[in-house]
Amino acid sequence: MDGSATFPDVTLAILAGGQGTRLGGVVKGLLTVEGRPVLERLVGLGASFGDVLLVANAPAPYARFGLRTVADAVAGKGAPGGVHAALGAARTPWVFAVACDMPFITQAVARVVLEARAEDVDAVCFEREGRWEPLLAAYRAELVARWGDALAEDPSLRQVLSRFRTRTLPEAALRAVDPRARALANVNTPEDLARYGVVLPER
Ligand SMILES: Nc1nc2c(ncn2[C@@H]2O[C@H](COP(=O)(O)OP(=O)(O)OP(=O)(O)O)[C@@H](O)[C@H]2O)c(=O)[nH]1
């Protein structure tokens, strides 16, 4: 843990265990935006956190970043399994979970989420157009056991979140520090490449 960090009690957990099938199986964290791989951009954000963790089942392409890396404890559960692994591996009381395909997350946005934590809150995320945004979200690490129980039902992230005391933040709270709500952008499809100015990694 880094006591000098802005969020010393929080682990930045980068989820990178997906298949990237909609982009032909690309290693999504190596997509380049504004000249830098998305993962490098997120690792830069990590300096504000007490710890940084990569959750990946095929971590070799990310070795150069030198991150502490764990695999999913329960395989084949998608992003809910990735968050579960992050909660289990965290050495801090809180986890800030993000996806490896979100290039525009800033410290200011993280601060909005993390400052909304409270004694009686287990998780914090934005709500946009009636949908929760669980991959730019804070979670109590102690949720891990109940999270593991929930995985048995193959839930979506939102279904898992609905079991806990989740505080949702309005989109306006995001736009106050990120007027175009770019932090929630994730790169999934060929259309997204052009939309966000993304360059594919070399194969
Ligand atoms: N650790 C872990 N992360 C996952 C898993 N599935 C998805 N993710 C991550 O969760 C985030 C959102 O993933 P999606 O965009 O839904 O899926 P994807 O596999 O990246 O892409 P598609 O195959 O095109 O759906 C990304 O950061 C993924 O790397 C998984 O099984 N384990």
The ligand as a Tripos MOL2 file, in Angstrom:
@<TRIPOS>MOLECULE
LIG
   32    34     1     0     0
SMALL
NO_CHARGES

@<TRIPOS>ATOM
      1 N1        -11.0960  -10.9130  -15.4330 N.pl3     1 LIG1
      2 C1        -12.0400  -10.9960  -16.3720 C.ar      1 LIG1
      3 N2        -12.3360   -9.8820  -17.0680 N.ar      1 LIG1
      4 C2        -13.2890   -9.9840  -18.0350 C.ar      1 LIG1
      5 C3        -13.9350  -11.1900  -18.3380 C.ar      1 LIG1
      6 N3        -14.8290  -10.9600  -19.3530 N.ar      1 LIG1
      7 C4        -14.7280   -9.6550  -19.6430 C.ar      1 LIG1
      8 N4        -13.7970   -9.0600  -18.8650 N.ar      1 LIG1
      9 C5        -13.3880   -7.6610  -18.8740 C.3       1 LIG1
     10 O1        -14.5350   -6.8840  -18.6120 O.3       1 LIG1
     11 C6        -14.5280   -5.7030  -19.4180 C.3       1 LIG1
     12 C7        -15.7710   -5.6730  -20.2750 C.3       1 LIG1
     13 O2        -15.7070   -6.7600  -21.1330 O.3       1 LIG1
     14 P1        -16.6560   -6.8700  -22.4030 P.3       1 LIG1
     15 O3        -16.4730   -5.6900  -23.2770 O.co2     1 LIG1
     16 O4        -18.0300   -7.1610  -21.9380 O.co2     1 LIG1
     17 O5        -16.1110   -8.1830  -23.0660 O.3       1 LIG1
     18 P2        -14.7960   -8.4040  -23.9220 P.3       1 LIG1
     19 O6        -14.4420   -9.8280  -23.7550 O.co2     1 LIG1
     20 O7        -13.7350   -7.4130  -23.6040 O.co2     1 LIG1
     21 O8        -15.2570   -8.1390  -25.4070 O.3       1 LIG1
     22 P3        -16.2720   -9.0250  -26.3040 P.3       1 LIG1
     23 O9        -15.6920  -10.4100  -26.3920 O.co2     1 LIG1
     24 O10       -16.2620   -8.3140  -27.6280 O.co2     1 LIG1
     25 O11       -17.6010   -8.9810  -25.6150 O.co2     1 LIG1
     26 C8        -13.2240   -5.7560  -20.2010 C.3       1 LIG1
     27 O12       -12.2530   -5.0240  -19.4890 O.3       1 LIG1
     28 C9        -12.8770   -7.2200  -20.2170 C.3       1 LIG1
     29 O13       -11.4810   -7.4560  -20.3290 O.3       1 LIG1
     30 C10       -13.5840  -12.3600  -17.5870 C.ar      1 LIG1
     31 O14       -14.1050  -13.4760  -17.7840 O.2       1 LIG1
     32 N5        -12.6360  -12.1860  -16.6090 N.ar      1 LIG1
@<TRIPOS>BOND
     1     1     2 1
     2     2     3 ar
     3     2    32 ar
     4     3     4 ar
     5     4     5 ar
     6     4     8 ar
     7     5     6 ar
     8     5    30 ar
     9     6     7 ar
    10     7     8 ar
    11     8     9 1
    12     9    10 1
    13     9    28 1
    14    10    11 1
    15    11    12 1
    16    11    26 1
    17    12    13 1
    18    13    14 1
    19    14    15 2
    20    14    16 1
    21    14    17 1
    22    17    18 1
    23    18    19 2
    24    18    20 1
    25    18    21 1
    26    21    22 1
    27    22    23 2
    28    22    24 1
    29    22    25 1
    30    26    27 1
    31    26    28 1
    32    28    29 1
    33    30    31 2
    34    30    32 ar
@<TRIPOS>SUBSTRUCTURE
     1 LIG1         1 GROUP 0 **** ****
